[in-house]
């Protein structure tokens, strides 16, 4: 029997034999869309919580870590990012961070489930404060298909802000998908994708992802690590792939970024590029 | 009602409104010493688990992160560490890492509860593999008193590898204790102490600790961040204090360290020194 209790939300991580729980004040919403079940809770200490198909998507308290690390490293790696596509990202937290960069000309967000965005507007308004920015186009559709149809060299940065590689997001972790992204990206193009836990998923997800990215044509790829308390193990990665090196970045620009962050800065970016010894020897 | 279940061990974090659980195979040991209750479990995915007074101390699977980050940054910050004192550290994982440094002349480990060490020898033998090293002296006593009695300038590096700042470890987080450490340290002396979670304890523990270290005479202090999945939030710190700067380290020596690690290397050390933006602005 698992420790289920209506006063706590618990996410079980089968591959870790672990679980993470947050104490609840109340359930705010519960809905099954054509794609997934979406639950929203108010927690006692982490603010609002969104759960999709039983997995924690985000909390108001700690999403800044994930959203900043999914956006700023990729954008400060590309020499001059203007055209951004976000695949997934329906909670709009990544979108908000992207739009902080003054050079951005337009962002297309391809989220398959419009309800994720509508519920975020209601329960995470702080993440959606830039949704009416004139540079944004919301495309509620299939990111895999959109990347297949995208024009060659039509995007500078692709951000894959998806759920875990099971269910609808499985196709986002394949060589075919990366090949379509490669084709859609310009010559300085950068792809970044959330890539799970170094402790729990290094062999099962992170290493195969690098192989698939290189096989798809990317000349470089590297996983950046960062803390993410509400995800299994509390330790997460964003993997960058580039047509050129993704180990250097515009550190001068990052050092004088004209917008506030709570975690990211140039030193944190450099630090996140550091590879744990077992990445190098394993 | 909390989600208690005999097939899982759950640690509740009151100040976080969160909980972390590990699935169990069996309970291996349960004992109440004059100081605390010590439980040992076999988990399904994290190897053996030691719990003290209900708090996770370590698991076989992820302790390498904590033990490497509690030892190597401090030792590569001191120019030539020979004399090391460990306060706490009864599981001997930090001790094992310290002894990997060839320059170390002797290590005194001051653990108040001998049973922690005896149980570690039994249930975490891999952490105790250096316990018979001739450079080690085990002193099962009170670390606060030992530091008060220590000779001036008699130690190069002090490692405070303690439980949380409640109960017997509370006195290890005070200006008085840091003053005694300062007195015991040589002119290049470095102190390192485990210092809880950046997300949960920045205002309550980390900032006051820096104030106390500086008030005790240390000219520099900085918190290094690292992942630690089995501790609350999965994100932890080790705080360095020095008579000189603790922001530079022997990176050349760290880069050609003559021993294996699983997490630590020179780039990880540099990366751990990066301060999250909210440390700088908060």
Interface residues (C-beta under 8 A of the other chain):
Chain A: X1 X2 X3 X4 X5 X7 X8 X10 X15 X16 X17 X18 X19 X20 X21 X22 X23 X43 X44 X45 X46 X61 X62 X198 X199 X225 X227 X228 X229 X233 X234 X235 X260 X261 X262 X263 X264 X265 X267 X268 X270 X271 X272 X273 X274 X275 X276 X277 X278 X280 X281
Chain B: X1 X2 X3 X4 X5 X7 X8 X10 X15 X16 X17 X18 X19 X20 X21 X22 X23 X43 X44 X45 X46 X61 X62 X198 X199 X225 X227 X228 X229 X233 X234 X235 X260 X261 X262 X263 X264 X265 X267 X268 X270 X271 X272 X273 X274 X275 X276 X277 X278 X280 X281
